Amino acid sequence: MAKVVAVTGNEACANALRQVNPDVCGIYPITPQTDMMQRFASFIADGKVDTESILVESEHSSMSACIGAAAAGGRVITATSSQGLALMWEMLHIASGDRLPIVMPVVNRALSAPLNIHGDHSDAMGARDTGWIQLWSENGQEAYDNTIQAFRIAEHMDIRLPIMVCLDGFIISHSIERLEYLEDQQVKDFVGPFKNFLPLLDLAKPKSYGPLILTDLYHEYKRAQHEIMTKVKDVVLDVAKDFEKMSGRKYDIFESYRLEDADIAIVILNSAAGTTKDVIDQFREKGIKAGLLKPRLFRPFPYTEIADALKHTRAVCVMDRADSFGGYGPLFMEVSSALYQADTKPLMINKIYGLGGRDYLPSHAAQVLTELNEIAKSGSVKTVKEYLGARE
Amino acid sequence: MKAKGWRELPPGSVVLEGGSAVKFKTGSWRAYRPIWIEENCIQCLFCWIYCPDMAIKVKEGKREEFDYDYCKGCGICALECPGKKGKKAIEMVEEGK
């Protein structure tokens, strides 16, 4: 029986991690993630899990400790945000290059400078090219469900890659929502016992991690790493199917909302998708065929599937809660790359919104949908990339 | 030997055997060469313990000549060598001199 609770996103993720009961956890505090690892540390102290905690002096060390523990042969977790993820950067590449299935909730927060502790996607977008799988979560329920599914995806014998579960800082991590918890035993049965793959501590079969590979083979190793990413999508869908059987909650590689017959559409990640859906309903009532696409699997990016879902529309706005200064927003770049390969394609604009936790309001969504409606009618785009709601 | 294709590589570039350092000779990195002065050697084997590679050959409990194929010239053996009556049994000499 599912247990209905009122909890924050951080509390929900900490509980998912408790239910999985991993072997090792690298712990270092950073706002707004701190509360998640603090709760998990309480579970360790209270004997609710047998996890060995490694308290470290930085996130660089935290990820290093996780890499060592995962190579040794353990089920390993950590969590971080913002500057912490940025400090992990070089180790993130090692975790993926070594094929270590580390699970890490990332509570999305803006990057310095100027210093800001609130929710935006600059941190995880900066880790886009590190070889990690990325799942994104609209609310606390999705963050909880994604965290549980993440273990099955990362630890799948055909995959063995590290995975980030992204949720919006404060907006989700610190807001209390209604949530359904699974039973502890259900989660244990779902993730199953950890299966080892090339563990260092198998002393009968000595091995080394992290060799020097130069011009003769490095290119081939990266080709092999790319190949693994091409297999992730099917595993994500299989795991989602099993998860739906257990929980009744359905997951895909992205969510389509009133998109099938839409003329105009917004593509948006995480918590802001919820606000946008409400405004889309209002536009539908006015007779405007608006829809939404919310990516869940951002790495690997499902180019073909997303192009198929959007190619019938007339105008699309991709909304980014992060910027690539001097470039388009990172989500826009992916969606426009996807649609370039399609036989028909909509006109496209890119809005940068909500940086540093700036509120994203229904009026913002309405402004974008109104502009999209005009673009669809006129057939022309004035400005491709603009900041939404920035004061003049 | 034919170079391996990307489908034939071990996952995560993991080396699936022990002692594989023997296949990789690092002696060409050396800028300073350790010289063993046998008359000052008390056979304490500190050099063998401290050597980070496998450059000290030992036979029947006694050290022999350096194996220069594996000596990077780090100088740790020369530093640790207690020698005999204040005279070191290992000295570092610049390569090419």
Interface residues (C-beta under 8 A of the other chain):
Chain A: G97 D98 R99 L100 R160 F197 L198 K205 P206 K207 S208 Y209 G210 P211 I213 D216 L217 E220 Y221 R223 A224 E227
Chain B: A3 K4 G5 W6 R7 L9 P10 P11 G12 S13 V14 V15 L16 E17 G18 G19 S20
